[in-house]
Amino acid sequence: MPDRPETSQSPGSDAVPPASTPRRGSPRGLARRLGAALVLVLAGAVVVPAATAEPAAAASPATSALAATPSGAHLAATALPARANGTDFDPGNIITDEVFFDGKALTSGQIQAFLRRKVPTCHAKPGDPDCLRNYRETTPTRAKDAYCKKYTGAKNERASKIIAKVAKACGVSAKVLLVLLQKEQSLVTATAPTRYQYERATGFACPDSAPCDEQYFGFFNQVYHAARQYQRYTDRSVYSWRSIGKNNLPYHPDSSRGCGTVEVDIKNQATLGLYFYTPYVPNQAALDNMYGTGDRCSSYGNRNFWRGFTDWFGSTRYAVRGAIQKAWLAAGDVDSPVGVQRGHETCHSKGHYCVQRFTRGTIAKSPKKGTFLMTGALEKAWRKAGAQKGPLKWPYSPAKARRADSSTMQRFSSGYLVDTPRWGIQQVVGDAAKVWRKNKHRTGRLGLPRAAAKCKGSGKKERCVQRFVGGYVTVHPSRGNRAVTGDIAKYWKSKKLDRGSLGYPSSNEKCSTKKKVTTCRQSFGSTRVVSSTKYPIRTVRAKIAKLWDSKRSAVGEPVKNRKCTTRGKGAKRYKVCEQKFTKGWISDSKKHGTFYVSGQFGKVFTKNKKKLGIPTSNRTCTKKSGTKTCTQTFTKGKIVKKGSKKPRVRT
């Protein structure tokens, strides 16, 4: 219900500028006609049984019923948390066009749920109409005109359905209509409404200087014509005495009080429409006592509209729509963990992802994970990192806690945020995130991130190393993006990681198990690092490593690291490197080349190394007269095997 005064333009004279007495809303005139009983309704003090009575505002007709209406999922006999602050009220932008003219702001189901939250138990009196949550009315069909689309009437329509259909037909937010119903007649929270309240539901066609026009009585009529009226205010051929821009507006309708006027720079059509409906500006006293009365020059209609909308639906600056609104309403709307909207919904250029910021968090929409709330430390860390414009980009899924390691992890379209008691909040982004995910992120061998990535270079030349509990993830433009774990990671660390002789890994770790022995190998440029459950860590290097790559099945796994010695004398000195494997040997020298000895030849060579010297060829086989002969040469002799006979040494 409005304060004193409230303006509702009469449809018979809405083209006439207020040259003398403004057409005012019902509270002042109606209170005068109906007496103290109506004052209670205006003040929000609806009389109900003590067990379910809602908290009342101050007993003054200048206090809107909205001031005492609880909001959110819980109704209790406690005062409504004050959300509206007078310092936030902008007389030139009371509500944006985006919010006000959002005809799809709420579905009928959402409106019905809202009405039920406001009145969980109805105490309608016999002979009087039901509470708004239960109210039904057969509605007429209204043809399309210049201001509203066609409204198709129906039998026994719910009030929530009527509000939703009118909002859509006339392009005015159902939230605005709900606030208007409350501001004018306290209908939303009335637990025992009267016929009078339904007849004048939005105060339409009830000028303060004359009786209400009865042809507009009735809930549907009031809601429909009020919504249509706000669209009529956009017609400059009818409403021309005020416009967007600078306007002188009075503080109070009674000019004899000498309250004066104030210049208001009206920023949008929605605010202009409110001043056509209620042409007064709340003064500082009214704003300072947002939930009570001001002084003799205070008017409250536009203040109460703004306050009511803020208390029920949050910001009058930013709309909440679609899937994000659905999640917000389900979580408790303004009482939800994320609080009140403080920014516009922002979406990816292809519409795959959307986010909207609220006072205590963010609501995100993901193509695969639906819509979810983001609050707390991870949401703050995401914002600090640049939100969707930062390296993490768009929220992909909600945060998930894991008891096993007391961690909380959230995935984003380009990475992860992980919070742990020991390592704090760490981010894993870009190519490192892909490697981590491929390795089963926190449940895999890498485990939790324990430090931020350390990077060098930029752009296509950037290379990074990030430490995890179980190893490292590396990113390199030419060596690829890798995970280094287990004993190989420990060895790499002992060699100073990427700063040491090994540099960055150039392959992924590969493991195999034979005869209950697990062996893992990973390449670091020209070096292979090998770990196993039987032998200590080993390396295979340079040309020996290159040959081993192709002959691994023949020579087996390294038993020891390579050993290099110098042979010859004087100018004929040369370096020879040899390495033993489980099935043979590989030898490398600049003078003789790189060769392997394996199988039966390898066993013979092991026993006759000094006698044979260094291999100068790989084994070769020929077949003559049906007999296969295999030979391998060395610096001091050769090994020969004929047919099925054992190999023999010849020097």
N, C-alpha and C positions, 0 to 999 in steps of 0.2 A: 504494500500500500504506500502511496506517496506521502511525502511530508506536507507541511504547509509552506508554500503552495505547490501544486503540481499542474502541469498543463497537458490537456488532451484536446486536440483540435476538433472542433465540430465539423462533420462532413458537409454541413450546409453552408459553411462560411469560411472554409479553410484558405480561400484566396485573399481574404481581407487582412491586411496587416494590423497588428495590435496598436491602433492609433490611440486608444484610451485605455480601457480596462482589458488586460490580457485575459484570454480564455484559460481559466485555470482548472486544474484537476480536482478530483473529488474530495480529498481529505478535509480541507478547510470548510468547504460548504457543507459536505455531508456530515462532518462531525458536528457542525452547528445545527443541522437539521435533526440528526439522530441522537445526539447527546453523548453522554459519557460511555454508554455501552459500546459505541463504535470506536471511541478513543482507545479502548482496550485492544480492538482488532488492529487499529493503526499502529499501536505500539508493539504489536506482536504478542500481547499477553492473552493468548487464546485459552479459555477456561476449559480444562479437562480434568479428569480424576487425578488426584494427587500422585498416584503411583506412576503415571505416565506423563505428567505435565512437563512441557519443555520450558527451559529457562526463559524468563521474560526480560525484555529490555527495560530501561528506565521508564517509569510511568509518565510518559509525555507523548503527546500526539506528534511531536517533531522527531521522534525516534523511530526509524524504520523497523518493521518486523524482521527484516533480514539481519539486523544486528544480533538477534538472539537465536538464530537458526543454526543448529549444529551442522557441520559439513563432513562429508566423508562417509566411511562405512559404519561408524559407530555413533549412535545417538545416546546421549546420557544427560542427566540433569546437572550439567556443568556448563559454564560459559563457553561460548565459541572462541577458539583461539583467534586473536586479532591478527589478520593477515594484511589488511589494508592500512597503509600509512599515508597520512595526508601529504607528506613531502613528495610522494610519488604521483599525486593527482596533477594532471596537466589539463587545464580548462580548455586548451586548444586542441587537444587530442585525447578525449575521454576514452574513446575506443576506436580502433582502426577499422577501415572498410573491410579488410581481410577477415577480421573476426566477426564484425557485425553482420555482414551480408553473406555469410557462409550458410547457404540453405541446406547443406548436407552435414552440418556440424554434429548432429546426433541422430541416430536411428530411433525408431519408435521403441524398440527394445531397450536401448540405452536410456531413453527418457523414462520408461516404465520402471527400470531398475533404480534410477535416480529418485523418482517419486516414492518408491517403497523405502528407500533409505531415509528419506526425510520424514516419512510417517510410517514407522513399522507397525503401529497399531492404530486403527481408526476408531473414533468414538462418535460417529455421526448420530445425531439425535433423530428420533422418529419424526417423520414428516419433513425433515430437511434433506438436502441432497447428500450424497456420499462424499467421502474424501476424494481429492483429485486422483489419487492412485487407483481408485475404484470407479471413478465417474465415467459414465457412458452417455452418448447423445447421438441421435440420428441426425446426420448432417445433410445439407442440400448440396447440389452440384452448382458450382460457380463457373461461369464461362471465362475463358481467357480474355483479358483486357490489356490495357497499356502497362499495367503494373504487376499483374500476377498471371501465371499460367493457369490452365484449367484445374479446378479442384473437383474431383469426382466424389460426390457424396456417397454415404453408405449408412446402413442401419446399425444402430447400437455400437457406434465407434468409441473406443477408449479415448480418454483425454490425451494420453501419450501419442496415440495414432493421429489424432487431430492436430496436435502441435507439430509433429514431424511432417505431416502432409502440407500444412499451411506454410511451414518454414521452407519446404522445397518449392512449393508453388510460387511463393512471393519472394524467395531469395533472401530471407532474413533468418538469422541463426536461431535455432530452437533454444539455445542458451539465453539469448536476448529475451525471447518470449517467456521463458521460465522466470527470469529475473523480473521482468515486467509484471507477470502475474503475482509474484510475491510482493513487489514494491507497491503495487496498486491495491491488492486485496488480501495479501497473506495466504493465498490459496495453496501454494506449494506445501506449506507446513501446517495448514489448518487441520486439526484433528476432528473438528466438529464444524464444518463450514455451513454457511447459510445461503439461502436463495439470493439474497442481496449480493453476496460476494460473487456468485456465478453470473448474475445479471450484469454486473459492472466489472467483470474480471480484469480487464486491462485499462479501465477508465476511459475507454474510447467514447466520444460524443457526450461527455459529461462536463461541459464548461462550468466553471465556478459561478458564473454570473447568471446561470439559468438551469432549469431542471435537465436531467439527462434525457436524451432522445431515445425513447423506448423501442424504436424500431431496430436499434442496434443492441438490444439486451440479449443475453444468452451467451454461453461459453464460446460456442463456435463463432458467432457473430463478432464477439469482442476480440478473439484471437486473430481471426481472419482480417478484420478491418484495421486492427492495430498494425499487423505486419504489412498490409497493403499501404497503410498510411505512410510508413517509413519509406516505401518506394515512391509514393506521391511527392514526398519532400524533395526528391531528385528532379522533379519537373519544374524547371526555371520559369516556365510560362505561368505557373500557378503560385509558386513560392519564390518570390523575388526580393522580398524586403530584407532578407539576410543572405549572405553568400559565403563561400569559402574565402578566407582572408580576414582582414581586420573588421571587427564589429564591436559596437558599444552595447553592452548587456548590463541589465540591472542586477543588483545583489538581492533585492527583495521586491515583491509585487506591489507593496504599499508605498507609493511614492511620497506619501505624507510623512513617512518616517525619516526622509532625508538621507537614505542610505547610499544614494548615488549609483554610478555605473562604473564599469571597468572595460577597458579595451581588451578584447580577446582575439587572438590571431587563430582562427579556426582552420585546422589543417586538412580536414577530410569531410566527406559527405555524412558519414555515420555520426560524427560529433555535431555537424550542422543539424541533422535530423533530431538529435536529442534536444537541441536548443529550440527547434520549432515546437517540439512536444512539451518542453519545460524551459521557458526562456529566462532562466535565472542562473546566476553563477554563485556557487557556495563561497562564502568569504573565509578569511583565515580562521576565524573563531570556529566555524563549522568543521574545517579541516583539522584544526588542532584537537578537537574532541570528536574524532571520527566515529565513535560508537555512541555518541550522546548528542547534546544540544550545544549550540553556539551562543550567539547573543541576539539582540533584537533585530539585527540586520541579516541574520543568517537565513538562507534557504537551503533545502536539503535534497531536492529531487534528483538532480544530476549527481550529487555526491553519493546518495544512497544507491543509485543505479550502479555507479562505478564500484562502490564498496560491496554491493551484493554480488556483482559479477566476479570481483576479485576473490571474495570469500568462497564462492561456489566453484568457479571455473578457472581461477588463476588469472594470468595476465590478460589485460584487455589489448595488449600490443601484438601478441603472437597466437595464431590459431594452432590447435592440436587436432589432427585429423587422422582418419583411416586406421591402419593397423597400430600406429604409435598411440593414438588416442584409446583404442581398445585395450591395449596393455596398460596404459596409464589409469584408465577407469577401473580396470580389474584390480590394480594394485592399491586403489584408494584415492585416485585423482589428486587433489591438492594435499591430501593427507598421506600420500604415498611416500615411499622412501626417497624418491627423486624430487619431490616437492612441486614447485610451480614453474611453468615454462618461462624461459628467459631468452629464447631465440627461435628463429624460424626453423622448420624442418629443412634439412639439407640432404640432397640425394646425389649419388654418383651420376655421371653424365649419361650412363645407360640405364639408370634407375635400378641397378642391381642392389645397391645398399642405400640406406637412409639413416640419418641420426637427427635427434632434436635434443637440445640442451635444456636442462631444468636447473633449479637453484641448488639441488643437492645431488645431481647426477645427470645421466643421459639415458634416453631410450633409443635403442637401435633396432633396425630392421635388416635382416639378412636373407638372401634368397633361399638358403638351405636350412637355416636354423630358426627362422621365424623372427618374432619380435620379443625383445627382452630388455630388462632394466640393467643399468650399469651404475654402481655406486661405490663409495669407499676409495681405498688407496689405489686400486688398479685403474679406476676411472680417472682419478686425479693424475696418475702417472701418464696415462694416455693423452690427456689434455696438455700436460707439461711437455710431452714429446711432439706436440703440434696437432693432436687429434687426427682427423682424417687427412689432413694436409701433411702430416709427419710421416716418418718411415714405416710406422705400423699400418697406416691407412685405416680402412673401415673395419668396425667390429664384425666379426664373423660368427661368433657363438658366445653365450654367456660364460661367466667365470665359473670354474669348477674346482671345488676343494677336494683334496686327497688326504685321508687320514694317515696313510702309511708314511708319508714324509712331511706332513703338516704344511703342504704347499697349496697354493691357489693359482690356477693358470687360466688365462683367457686368450683365445685365439683371435687374431685379426686377419684381414685379407692379405697382409704382407708380413705377418710375424706373430709373436707371442709376447705376453707379459706374464711373469712368474713371480709370485711373492712367497718367500720362505722366512721363517724366524731367524735363520742363521745368515742367509745371503741377501736378505732384503728383496727389493723389487728389481728384477733384471729383465731386460728386453732382448729378444732374439728376433732379428729381422732379416728380410731379404733372402738371399741365397743360403745364409746360415740357418734360417728358419726351415727352409726346405730340407736341408740335410738333417736337421734335428728331428723333423717330423718323419722323414724316411726311416730314421733309426728309433722310432716309437717314442719320441720326445722324452718326457720325464720317467716313463716306465721302461725305457730301453737302457742300453749299456752306457750311453752318455749321461743319463740322469739329469739332475737339475742344473741350470746355469748358476755359476758362482761368481761371475764377473762380467762386466761389459766387454764387448768386442774391442780389440785393439787393432786399428787399421792404419795403413800407410797408403799414400797416393790418393788419387781421386778419379772419379768417372770410370772409364774402362780399364784403368790401370790400378784401381783400388784392390788391395789385398788385406785380409783380416784374419785374426786368430781370436777365438773366443773359448774361454775355459769353462768346462762343466765338471761336475763331481766325478764323473767317470772318464774324463778325457778332454778332447778339444775338437772344435769344428773350425775348419780353415776355408777361406774363400780366396781363390787366386785366378787371375784372368787366363793364364795359359795352363796351369797345373790342375785346374778344376776345383770343385768344392767338395771337401772330404771330411770324414769323421776319423779321429785317431783315438783309440781306446785301449784299455787294458795295459799289458806290459809294454806294448809298442809305444803307447802314450808316455809311460814313465821313462822309457829310454829316450824318446824324442825330447822330453823335458830335460833330461840329464845332459843332452847335447845342445841345450839352449834354444830349443824349439826352432822357429823359422830363422832365428838370428845365427844359428850354428852351421856346421858343415853340411847337415842334411837338407836344410831349407824346407820348403813346403812339400807336403805329400803330393804325389802325382797319380796315385791310384787309391781305390778303396781297399780296406782290409779284406782279405780273403782267407777263409779258414776251412780246414778239412780234418777229418778224424779217421785214423787208420790204426788198427790194433790197439785201440783205447788211448792213443796218443793224438792230441789235438794240436795242429800246427797252423799258425796264422802268419801271413806275410803281407807287407805293404811297401809300395815303392815310394822313394823320396828321390826323384830325379834318377840318377844312375845307380842308386843304392837301394837294395832290398833289405828291409828289417824283418827278421823272422823270430817269432816266439813259439814256444811249444810247452806242453806239460811235462816233457821229458828232459829237454835241454835248456840251458840258459839262453838269454837273448843273443842272436847272432846277426851279422850283416853279410850280404853278398854284394860285392861292389864291381863297378866298371865293366870291363869286357867279360869277366867271369859271370857277372849278373846277367849280361845280355845273352850269353850262351845258355846259362841255367834256365832262363825263361822258356827256351825252346826245347830243352832236354831234361826238364824237371822230372818227368816220369822215369827217365833212364837212370839219372844219378841220385834221385831222392832228395831228402832235405839236408841242409847243412848241419854238420856235427860240431864244427868249430869255425871260427872266423878265418879268413884267408891269412896265409903267412908268406911274406915276401923275403927273398934272399938275393944276394948278388953272386953271379957265376962268372967264371973267366978271370983273366988278368989283363991289367993295363988297358990298352985301347980296345981290347976285346971283352971288357967287362959288360955285363948286361943284367937286368933285373928280371927275376922270375917270381911269379906269385902263384901259389897253389892253395886249393881249398878242398877239404875232405867233406864228402856227403855220405848219407847212409848207404848209398849203392855205388859209390865210386868217387872219382876225383875230377876237378877241372883245373887246368894249368894255363897260365898266360905269360907270355914273354914277347917282347918286341922283336926278338930275333927269330923265334920259332912259330909264333902265332898262338891262338887260343884253341885248346882241344880238351875233350873229355874222355875219361876212361871209366867204363861202367860194367856192371854185371860180373861174369866170370873173369873178364879181363881186368876189371877193377880189383878183384881179390888177389889176382896174381901180381898186379902192379904194386899193391900195398906191401906185399912180402918181398918185392924185388926192386924197390925204388932206387936204391943206390946203384944197383947193378944195371938197371935200364936207363936211368937218367930222366930226361924231360920228354913228354910226348911231342912228336913233331907231326902227327896226323891223327885223325879220328880212325876208328876201325873201318876197314873196307873188306868186302867179301866177294869172292868169285866162285864160279862153279865150272869144274873141268872133269870130264869123264864121269859125270854123275856125283862127284864129290865136291862138297862146299868147303871152301877154305877162306878163313877170315884172318886178317893181319892188321896189326897196328904198330907203327914205327915209333921209336924213341931215339934219343941222342946217342945212346950206347948199345942199342939193340932193338929187338922187336918181340912181340908176342904173336904166336901163330896157333891157330886152331883148325884142324882138319877133320871134317865129318863130325862124328860123335865123340871124337877123342877130346881129352882135356886140353886146354890151352897150355902151350909150352913157351919158355923163354929161350930166345936165341940171341946170342951176342957175337 
